[in-house]
Amino acid sequence: MKYKQLTQEERYQIYALIKAGNNQKQIADELTRSPSSISRELKRNKGLKGYRPNQANNFAEQSRKSSFKASKLTDEVTEWINKLLLNGLSPEQVAGRLALEKKVVLHHETIYQYIYRDKARGGELHKTLTVHVKV
C-alpha cells in the first residue's frame, strides 16, 4: 500500500471527530486511514490545548520543505556536478559532496549516466574520470 500524507482537510476532520467524541479507530474508519496513522498524527501534534489541525498542517509542510530528499538533475545540480567533476572529484565524491553541502541526494550511478549522456552528445566530462589500477 502506497503511503499518502494527511491533507489539511483530513486534519480538520480529525479535529471535528475528536470533538464529537470519536475514538482513533472510528476516526481511521471515517477517513479510510490506518488507526496507527491517526495515532501517530495525534501523538505528534498534541499540545497542552489538545490537537490543533492548523499547527499540525504547518508542521507537516515545514517538515516537507526542509526534508532531505532525492533530487532530479536540475540545471543548478548539473552545474555543481560539472564544477566538481572538473575539479577532479569522482562521481562517488561528487554525490557525497552534494549530499553534505547542498542537501541534494543523488546516487553516484546517476552521475555516471549523466557523464555518459554528455559524452554521447560530444561532451568532454568523461575525460575527468580516472582509472585506478592496482599494481
Order of alpha helices (4+ residues) and beta strands (2+ residues): alpha-alpha-alpha-beta-beta-alpha-alpha-alpha-alpha
